[in-house]
Amino acid sequence: MPVSKIKPPPLKPRDEVVIVSPAFAIDESAVEKSVLILESWGLKVRVGRNALKKDGPFAGTDRQRLADMQKAT
């Protein structure tokens, strides 16, 4: 049985995006650069509360990463 793809509409100015890190820790300078680029496109940008945390190689604990994902939706 064929699987149909879901294609969301393109982002437009004033849309909100959230940067989260659902797995490995991410570099703060990379996030800052990403925010600037996204804002230059006219998007509203939020960074997840735990996106820059570290727990070993991960971006915070499982619970922290999950909280960011749940709050972003």
Distance bins in CASP14 RR format, pairs under 12 A and 6 or more apart:
PFRMAT RR
TARGET T0000
AUTHOR 0000-0000-0000
RMODE 2
METHOD distances of the structure
MODEL  1
8 15 0 0 0 0 0 1 0 0 0 0 0
9 15 0 0 0 0 1 0 0 0 0 0 0
10 41 0 0 0 0 0 1 0 0 0 0 0
10 43 0 0 0 0 0 1 0 0 0 0 0
11 17 1 0 0 1 0 0 0 0 0 0 0
11 38 0 0 0 0 1 0 0 0 0 0 0
11 41 1 0 0 1 0 0 0 0 0 0 0
11 42 0 0 0 0 1 0 0 0 0 0 0
11 43 1 0 0 1 0 0 0 0 0 0 0
11 44 0 0 0 0 0 1 0 0 0 0 0
11 45 0 0 0 0 0 1 0 0 0 0 0
12 41 0 0 0 0 1 0 0 0 0 0 0
12 42 0 0 0 0 1 0 0 0 0 0 0
12 43 0 0 0 0 1 0 0 0 0 0 0
12 44 0 0 0 0 0 1 0 0 0 0 0
13 38 0 0 0 0 0 1 0 0 0 0 0
13 39 0 0 0 0 0 1 0 0 0 0 0
13 40 0 0 0 0 0 1 0 0 0 0 0
13 41 1 0 0 1 0 0 0 0 0 0 0
13 42 1 0 1 0 0 0 0 0 0 0 0
13 43 1 0 0 1 0 0 0 0 0 0 0
13 44 0 0 0 0 1 0 0 0 0 0 0
14 39 0 0 0 0 0 1 0 0 0 0 0
14 41 0 0 0 0 0 1 0 0 0 0 0
14 42 1 0 0 1 0 0 0 0 0 0 0
14 43 1 0 0 1 0 0 0 0 0 0 0
14 44 1 0 0 1 0 0 0 0 0 0 0
14 45 0 0 0 0 0 1 0 0 0 0 0
15 38 0 0 0 0 1 0 0 0 0 0 0
15 39 0 0 0 0 0 1 0 0 0 0 0
15 41 0 0 0 0 1 0 0 0 0 0 0
15 42 0 0 0 0 1 0 0 0 0 0 0
15 43 1 0 1 0 0 0 0 0 0 0 0
15 44 1 0 0 1 0 0 0 0 0 0 0
15 45 0 0 0 0 1 0 0 0 0 0 0
15 46 0 0 0 0 0 1 0 0 0 0 0
16 38 0 0 0 0 0 1 0 0 0 0 0
16 39 0 0 0 0 0 1 0 0 0 0 0
16 42 0 0 0 0 0 1 0 0 0 0 0
16 43 1 0 0 1 0 0 0 0 0 0 0
16 44 1 0 1 0 0 0 0 0 0 0 0
16 45 1 0 0 1 0 0 0 0 0 0 0
16 46 1 0 0 1 0 0 0 0 0 0 0
16 47 0 0 0 0 0 1 0 0 0 0 0
16 72 0 0 0 0 1 0 0 0 0 0 0
16 73 0 0 0 0 0 1 0 0 0 0 0
17 34 0 0 0 0 1 0 0 0 0 0 0
17 35 0 0 0 0 1 0 0 0 0 0 0
17 37 0 0 0 0 0 1 0 0 0 0 0
17 38 1 0 1 0 0 0 0 0 0 0 0
17 39 0 0 0 0 1 0 0 0 0 0 0
17 41 0 0 0 0 1 0 0 0 0 0 0
17 42 0 0 0 0 0 1 0 0 0 0 0
17 43 1 0 1 0 0 0 0 0 0 0 0
17 44 1 0 0 1 0 0 0 0 0 0 0
17 45 1 0 1 0 0 0 0 0 0 0 0
17 46 1 0 0 1 0 0 0 0 0 0 0
17 47 0 0 0 0 1 0 0 0 0 0 0
17 48 0 0 0 0 0 1 0 0 0 0 0
17 72 0 0 0 0 1 0 0 0 0 0 0
18 31 0 0 0 0 0 1 0 0 0 0 0
18 34 0 0 0 0 0 1 0 0 0 0 0
18 35 0 0 0 0 0 1 0 0 0 0 0
18 38 0 0 0 0 0 1 0 0 0 0 0
18 43 0 0 0 0 0 1 0 0 0 0 0
18 44 0 0 0 0 1 0 0 0 0 0 0
18 45 1 0 0 1 0 0 0 0 0 0 0
18 46 1 0 1 0 0 0 0 0 0 0 0
18 47 1 0 0 1 0 0 0 0 0 0 0
18 48 1 0 0 1 0 0 0 0 0 0 0
18 49 0 0 0 0 0 1 0 0 0 0 0
18 50 0 0 0 0 0 1 0 0 0 0 0
18 51 0 0 0 0 1 0 0 0 0 0 0
18 68 1 0 0 1 0 0 0 0 0 0 0
18 69 0 0 0 0 1 0 0 0 0 0 0
18 70 0 0 0 0 0 1 0 0 0 0 0
18 71 1 0 0 1 0 0 0 0 0 0 0
18 72 1 1 0 0 0 0 0 0 0 0 0
18 73 0 0 0 0 1 0 0 0 0 0 0
19 26 0 0 0 0 1 0 0 0 0 0 0
19 27 0 0 0 0 0 1 0 0 0 0 0
19 28 0 0 0 0 0 1 0 0 0 0 0
19 30 0 0 0 0 1 0 0 0 0 0 0
19 31 1 0 1 0 0 0 0 0 0 0 0
19 32 0 0 0 0 0 1 0 0 0 0 0
19 33 0 0 0 0 0 1 0 0 0 0 0
19 34 1 0 0 1 0 0 0 0 0 0 0
19 35 1 0 0 1 0 0 0 0 0 0 0
19 36 0 0 0 0 0 1 0 0 0 0 0
19 37 0 0 0 0 0 1 0 0 0 0 0
19 38 0 0 0 0 1 0 0 0 0 0 0
19 39 0 0 0 0 0 1 0 0 0 0 0
19 43 0 0 0 0 0 1 0 0 0 0 0
19 44 0 0 0 0 0 1 0 0 0 0 0
19 45 1 0 0 1 0 0 0 0 0 0 0
19 46 1 0 0 1 0 0 0 0 0 0 0
19 47 1 0 1 0 0 0 0 0 0 0 0
19 48 1 0 0 1 0 0 0 0 0 0 0
19 49 0 0 0 0 0 1 0 0 0 0 0
19 50 0 0 0 0 0 1 0 0 0 0 0
19 51 1 0 1 0 0 0 0 0 0 0 0
19 52 0 0 0 0 1 0 0 0 0 0 0
19 59 0 0 0 0 0 1 0 0 0 0 0
19 68 0 0 0 0 1 0 0 0 0 0 0
19 69 0 0 0 0 0 1 0 0 0 0 0
19 72 0 0 0 0 1 0 0 0 0 0 0
20 26 0 0 0 0 1 0 0 0 0 0 0
20 31 0 0 0 0 0 1 0 0 0 0 0
20 34 0 0 0 0 0 1 0 0 0 0 0
20 45 0 0 0 0 0 1 0 0 0 0 0
20 46 0 0 0 0 1 0 0 0 0 0 0
20 47 0 0 0 0 1 0 0 0 0 0 0
20 48 1 0 1 0 0 0 0 0 0 0 0
20 49 0 0 0 0 1 0 0 0 0 0 0
20 50 1 0 0 1 0 0 0 0 0 0 0
20 51 1 0 1 0 0 0 0 0 0 0 0
20 52 0 0 0 0 0 1 0 0 0 0 0
20 53 0 0 0 0 0 1 0 0 0 0 0
20 59 0 0 0 0 1 0 0 0 0 0 0
20 60 0 0 0 0 0 1 0 0 0 0 0
20 64 0 0 0 0 0 1 0 0 0 0 0
20 65 1 0 0 1 0 0 0 0 0 0 0
20 66 0 0 0 0 1 0 0 0 0 0 0
20 67 0 0 0 0 1 0 0 0 0 0 0
20 68 1 0 1 0 0 0 0 0 0 0 0
20 69 1 0 1 0 0 0 0 0 0 0 0
20 70 0 0 0 0 1 0 0 0 0 0 0
20 71 0 0 0 0 1 0 0 0 0 0 0
20 72 1 0 1 0 0 0 0 0 0 0 0
20 73 0 0 0 0 0 1 0 0 0 0 0
21 27 0 0 0 0 0 1 0 0 0 0 0
21 28 0 0 0 0 0 1 0 0 0 0 0
21 30 0 0 0 0 0 1 0 0 0 0 0
21 31 0 0 0 0 1 0 0 0 0 0 0
21 34 0 0 0 0 0 1 0 0 0 0 0
21 47 0 0 0 0 1 0 0 0 0 0 0
21 48 0 0 0 0 1 0 0 0 0 0 0
21 49 0 0 0 0 0 1 0 0 0 0 0
21 50 1 0 0 1 0 0 0 0 0 0 0
21 51 1 0 1 0 0 0 0 0 0 0 0
21 52 1 0 0 1 0 0 0 0 0 0 0
21 53 0 0 0 0 1 0 0 0 0 0 0
21 54 0 0 0 0 1 0 0 0 0 0 0
21 55 0 0 0 0 0 1 0 0 0 0 0
21 57 0 0 0 0 0 1 0 0 0 0 0
21 58 0 0 0 0 1 0 0 0 0 0 0
21 59 1 1 0 0 0 0 0 0 0 0 0
21 60 0 0 0 0 1 0 0 0 0 0 0
21 64 0 0 0 0 1 0 0 0 0 0 0
21 65 1 0 0 1 0 0 0 0 0 0 0
21 66 0 0 0 0 0 1 0 0 0 0 0
21 67 0 0 0 0 0 1 0 0 0 0 0
21 68 1 0 0 1 0 0 0 0 0 0 0
21 69 0 0 0 0 1 0 0 0 0 0 0
21 72 0 0 0 0 0 1 0 0 0 0 0
22 48 0 0 0 0 0 1 0 0 0 0 0
22 50 0 0 0 0 0 1 0 0 0 0 0
22 51 0 0 0 0 1 0 0 0 0 0 0
22 58 0 0 0 0 1 0 0 0 0 0 0
22 59 1 0 0 1 0 0 0 0 0 0 0
22 60 0 0 0 0 0 1 0 0 0 0 0
22 62 0 0 0 0 0 1 0 0 0 0 0
22 64 0 0 0 0 0 1 0 0 0 0 0
22 65 1 0 1 0 0 0 0 0 0 0 0
22 66 0 0 0 0 1 0 0 0 0 0 0
22 67 0 0 0 0 0 1 0 0 0 0 0
22 68 1 0 0 1 0 0 0 0 0 0 0
22 69 1 0 1 0 0 0 0 0 0 0 0
22 70 0 0 0 0 0 1 0 0 0 0 0
22 72 0 0 0 0 1 0 0 0 0 0 0
23 51 0 0 0 0 0 1 0 0 0 0 0
23 55 0 0 0 0 0 1 0 0 0 0 0
23 56 0 0 0 0 0 1 0 0 0 0 0
23 57 0 0 0 0 1 0 0 0 0 0 0
23 58 1 0 0 1 0 0 0 0 0 0 0
23 59 1 0 0 1 0 0 0 0 0 0 0
23 60 0 0 0 0 0 1 0 0 0 0 0
23 62 0 0 0 0 0 1 0 0 0 0 0
23 65 1 0 0 1 0 0 0 0 0 0 0
23 66 0 0 0 0 0 1 0 0 0 0 0
23 68 0 0 0 0 0 1 0 0 0 0 0
23 69 0 0 0 0 0 1 0 0 0 0 0
24 30 0 0 0 0 0 1 0 0 0 0 0
24 51 0 0 0 0 0 1 0 0 0 0 0
24 53 0 0 0 0 0 1 0 0 0 0 0
24 54 0 0 0 0 1 0 0 0 0 0 0
24 55 0 0 0 0 0 1 0 0 0 0 0
24 56 0 0 0 0 1 0 0 0 0 0 0
24 57 1 0 1 0 0 0 0 0 0 0 0
24 58 1 0 0 1 0 0 0 0 0 0 0
24 59 1 0 0 1 0 0 0 0 0 0 0
24 60 0 0 0 0 1 0 0 0 0 0 0
24 65 0 0 0 0 0 1 0 0 0 0 0
25 31 0 0 0 0 0 1 0 0 0 0 0
25 50 0 0 0 0 0 1 0 0 0 0 0
25 51 0 0 0 0 1 0 0 0 0 0 0
25 52 1 0 0 1 0 0 0 0 0 0 0
25 53 1 0 0 1 0 0 0 0 0 0 0
25 54 1 0 1 0 0 0 0 0 0 0 0
25 55 0 0 0 0 1 0 0 0 0 0 0
25 56 1 0 0 1 0 0 0 0 0 0 0
25 57 1 0 0 1 0 0 0 0 0 0 0
25 58 1 0 0 1 0 0 0 0 0 0 0
25 59 1 0 1 0 0 0 0 0 0 0 0
25 60 1 0 0 1 0 0 0 0 0 0 0
25 61 0 0 0 0 0 1 0 0 0 0 0
25 64 0 0 0 0 0 1 0 0 0 0 0
25 65 0 0 0 0 0 1 0 0 0 0 0
26 32 0 0 0 0 0 1 0 0 0 0 0
26 33 0 0 0 0 0 1 0 0 0 0 0
26 34 0 0 0 0 1 0 0 0 0 0 0
26 47 0 0 0 0 1 0 0 0 0 0 0
26 48 0 0 0 0 0 1 0 0 0 0 0
26 50 0 0 0 0 0 1 0 0 0 0 0
26 51 1 0 0 1 0 0 0 0 0 0 0
26 52 1 0 0 1 0 0 0 0 0 0 0
26 53 0 0 0 0 1 0 0 0 0 0 0
26 54 0 0 0 0 1 0 0 0 0 0 0
26 57 0 0 0 0 0 1 0 0 0 0 0
26 58 0 0 0 0 0 1 0 0 0 0 0
26 59 1 0 0 1 0 0 0 0 0 0 0
26 60 0 0 0 0 0 1 0 0 0 0 0
26 65 0 0 0 0 0 1 0 0 0 0 0
26 68 0 0 0 0 0 1 0 0 0 0 0
27 33 0 0 0 0 1 0 0 0 0 0 0
27 34 0 0 0 0 0 1 0 0 0 0 0
27 51 0 0 0 0 0 1 0 0 0 0 0
27 52 0 0 0 0 1 0 0 0 0 0 0
27 54 0 0 0 0 0 1 0 0 0 0 0
27 59 0 0 0 0 0 1 0 0 0 0 0
28 34 0 0 0 0 0 1 0 0 0 0 0
28 35 0 0 0 0 0 1 0 0 0 0 0
28 47 0 0 0 0 1 0 0 0 0 0 0
28 51 0 0 0 0 1 0 0 0 0 0 0
28 52 1 0 1 0 0 0 0 0 0 0 0
28 53 0 0 0 0 0 1 0 0 0 0 0
28 54 0 0 0 0 0 1 0 0 0 0 0
28 59 0 0 0 0 0 1 0 0 0 0 0
29 35 0 0 0 0 0 1 0 0 0 0 0
29 36 0 0 0 0 0 1 0 0 0 0 0
29 52 0 0 0 0 0 1 0 0 0 0 0
30 36 0 0 0 0 0 1 0 0 0 0 0
30 37 0 0 0 0 0 1 0 0 0 0 0
30 47 0 0 0 0 0 1 0 0 0 0 0
30 51 0 0 0 0 0 1 0 0 0 0 0
30 52 0 0 0 0 0 1 0 0 0 0 0
31 37 0 0 0 0 0 1 0 0 0 0 0
31 38 0 0 0 0 0 1 0 0 0 0 0
31 45 0 0 0 0 1 0 0 0 0 0 0
31 46 0 0 0 0 0 1 0 0 0 0 0
31 47 1 0 0 1 0 0 0 0 0 0 0
31 48 0 0 0 0 1 0 0 0 0 0 0
31 51 1 0 0 1 0 0 0 0 0 0 0
31 52 1 0 0 1 0 0 0 0 0 0 0
31 59 0 0 0 0 0 1 0 0 0 0 0
32 38 0 0 0 0 0 1 0 0 0 0 0
32 39 0 0 0 0 0 1 0 0 0 0 0
32 45 0 0 0 0 0 1 0 0 0 0 0
32 47 0 0 0 0 1 0 0 0 0 0 0
32 51 0 0 0 0 0 1 0 0 0 0 0
32 52 0 0 0 0 0 1 0 0 0 0 0
33 39 0 0 0 0 0 1 0 0 0 0 0
33 40 0 0 0 0 0 1 0 0 0 0 0
33 45 0 0 0 0 0 1 0 0 0 0 0
34 40 0 0 0 0 0 1 0 0 0 0 0
34 41 0 0 0 0 0 1 0 0 0 0 0
34 43 0 0 0 0 0 1 0 0 0 0 0
34 45 0 0 0 0 1 0 0 0 0 0 0
34 46 0 0 0 0 0 1 0 0 0 0 0
34 47 0 0 0 0 1 0 0 0 0 0 0
34 51 0 0 0 0 0 1 0 0 0 0 0
35 41 0 0 0 0 0 1 0 0 0 0 0
35 42 0 0 0 0 0 1 0 0 0 0 0
35 43 0 0 0 0 1 0 0 0 0 0 0
35 44 0 0 0 0 0 1 0 0 0 0 0
35 45 1 0 1 0 0 0 0 0 0 0 0
35 46 0 0 0 0 1 0 0 0 0 0 0
35 47 1 0 0 1 0 0 0 0 0 0 0
35 48 0 0 0 0 0 1 0 0 0 0 0
35 51 0 0 0 0 0 1 0 0 0 0 0
35 52 0 0 0 0 0 1 0 0 0 0 0
36 42 0 0 0 0 0 1 0 0 0 0 0
36 43 0 0 0 0 0 1 0 0 0 0 0
36 45 0 0 0 0 1 0 0 0 0 0 0
37 43 0 0 0 0 1 0 0 0 0 0 0
37 45 0 0 0 0 1 0 0 0 0 0 0
38 44 0 0 0 0 1 0 0 0 0 0 0
38 45 1 0 1 0 0 0 0 0 0 0 0
38 46 0 0 0 0 0 1 0 0 0 0 0
38 47 0 0 0 0 0 1 0 0 0 0 0
39 45 1 0 1 0 0 0 0 0 0 0 0
39 46 0 0 0 0 0 1 0 0 0 0 0
39 47 0 0 0 0 0 1 0 0 0 0 0
45 51 0 0 0 0 0 1 0 0 0 0 0
45 72 0 0 0 0 0 1 0 0 0 0 0
46 68 0 0 0 0 1 0 0 0 0 0 0
46 71 0 0 0 0 1 0 0 0 0 0 0
46 72 1 0 0 1 0 0 0 0 0 0 0
47 53 0 0 0 0 0 1 0 0 0 0 0
47 59 0 0 0 0 0 1 0 0 0 0 0
47 68 0 0 0 0 1 0 0 0 0 0 0
47 71 0 0 0 0 0 1 0 0 0 0 0
47 72 0 0 0 0 0 1 0 0 0 0 0
48 59 0 0 0 0 1 0 0 0 0 0 0
48 60 0 0 0 0 0 1 0 0 0 0 0
48 64 0 0 0 0 1 0 0 0 0 0 0
48 65 0 0 0 0 1 0 0 0 0 0 0
48 66 0 0 0 0 0 1 0 0 0 0 0
48 67 0 0 0 0 1 0 0 0 0 0 0
48 68 1 0 1 0 0 0 0 0 0 0 0
48 69 0 0 0 0 1 0 0 0 0 0 0
48 70 0 0 0 0 0 1 0 0 0 0 0
48 71 1 0 0 1 0 0 0 0 0 0 0
48 72 1 0 0 1 0 0 0 0 0 0 0
49 59 0 0 0 0 0 1 0 0 0 0 0
49 60 0 0 0 0 0 1 0 0 0 0 0
49 64 1 0 0 1 0 0 0 0 0 0 0
49 65 0 0 0 0 0 1 0 0 0 0 0
49 66 0 0 0 0 0 1 0 0 0 0 0
49 67 1 0 0 1 0 0 0 0 0 0 0
49 68 1 0 0 1 0 0 0 0 0 0 0
49 69 0 0 0 0 0 1 0 0 0 0 0
49 70 0 0 0 0 0 1 0 0 0 0 0
49 71 1 0 0 1 0 0 0 0 0 0 0
49 72 0 0 0 0 0 1 0 0 0 0 0
50 58 0 0 0 0 0 1 0 0 0 0 0
50 59 1 0 0 1 0 0 0 0 0 0 0
50 60 1 0 1 0 0 0 0 0 0 0 0
50 61 0 0 0 0 1 0 0 0 0 0 0
50 62 0 0 0 0 0 1 0 0 0 0 0
50 63 0 0 0 0 1 0 0 0 0 0 0
50 64 1 1 0 0 0 0 0 0 0 0 0
50 65 1 0 0 1 0 0 0 0 0 0 0
50 66 0 0 0 0 1 0 0 0 0 0 0
50 67 1 0 0 1 0 0 0 0 0 0 0
50 68 1 0 1 0 0 0 0 0 0 0 0
50 69 0 0 0 0 1 0 0 0 0 0 0
50 70 0 0 0 0 0 1 0 0 0 0 0
50 71 0 0 0 0 1 0 0 0 0 0 0
50 72 0 0 0 0 0 1 0 0 0 0 0
51 58 0 0 0 0 0 1 0 0 0 0 0
51 59 1 0 0 1 0 0 0 0 0 0 0
51 60 0 0 0 0 1 0 0 0 0 0 0
51 64 0 0 0 0 1 0 0 0 0 0 0
51 65 0 0 0 0 1 0 0 0 0 0 0
51 67 0 0 0 0 0 1 0 0 0 0 0
51 68 1 0 0 1 0 0 0 0 0 0 0
51 69 0 0 0 0 0 1 0 0 0 0 0
51 71 0 0 0 0 0 1 0 0 0 0 0
51 72 0 0 0 0 1 0 0 0 0 0 0
52 58 0 0 0 0 0 1 0 0 0 0 0
52 59 1 0 0 1 0 0 0 0 0 0 0
52 60 0 0 0 0 1 0 0 0 0 0 0
52 64 0 0 0 0 0 1 0 0 0 0 0
52 65 0 0 0 0 0 1 0 0 0 0 0
52 68 0 0 0 0 0 1 0 0 0 0 0
53 59 1 0 1 0 0 0 0 0 0 0 0
53 60 1 0 1 0 0 0 0 0 0 0 0
53 61 0 0 0 0 1 0 0 0 0 0 0
53 62 0 0 0 0 0 1 0 0 0 0 0
53 63 0 0 0 0 0 1 0 0 0 0 0
53 64 1 0 1 0 0 0 0 0 0 0 0
53 65 0 0 0 0 1 0 0 0 0 0 0
53 67 0 0 0 0 0 1 0 0 0 0 0
53 68 0 0 0 0 1 0 0 0 0 0 0
54 60 1 0 0 1 0 0 0 0 0 0 0
54 61 0 0 0 0 0 1 0 0 0 0 0
54 64 0 0 0 0 0 1 0 0 0 0 0
54 65 0 0 0 0 0 1 0 0 0 0 0
55 61 1 0 1 0 0 0 0 0 0 0 0
55 62 0 0 0 0 1 0 0 0 0 0 0
55 63 0 0 0 0 1 0 0 0 0 0 0
55 64 1 0 0 1 0 0 0 0 0 0 0
55 65 0 0 0 0 1 0 0 0 0 0 0
56 62 0 0 0 0 0 1 0 0 0 0 0
58 64 0 0 0 0 1 0 0 0 0 0 0
58 65 1 0 0 1 0 0 0 0 0 0 0
58 66 0 0 0 0 0 1 0 0 0 0 0
59 65 1 0 1 0 0 0 0 0 0 0 0
59 66 0 0 0 0 0 1 0 0 0 0 0
59 67 0 0 0 0 0 1 0 0 0 0 0
59 68 0 0 0 0 1 0 0 0 0 0 0
59 69 0 0 0 0 0 1 0 0 0 0 0
60 66 0 0 0 0 0 1 0 0 0 0 0
60 67 0 0 0 0 1 0 0 0 0 0 0
60 68 0 0 0 0 1 0 0 0 0 0 0
61 67 0 0 0 0 1 0 0 0 0 0 0
61 68 0 0 0 0 0 1 0 0 0 0 0
62 68 0 0 0 0 0 1 0 0 0 0 0
62 69 0 0 0 0 0 1 0 0 0 0 0
63 69 0 0 0 0 0 1 0 0 0 0 0
63 70 0 0 0 0 0 1 0 0 0 0 0
64 70 0 0 0 0 0 1 0 0 0 0 0
64 71 0 0 0 0 0 1 0 0 0 0 0
65 71 0 0 0 0 0 1 0 0 0 0 0
65 72 0 0 0 0 0 1 0 0 0 0 0
66 72 0 0 0 0 0 1 0 0 0 0 0
66 73 0 0 0 0 0 1 0 0 0 0 0
67 73 0 0 0 0 0 1 0 0 0 0 0
END
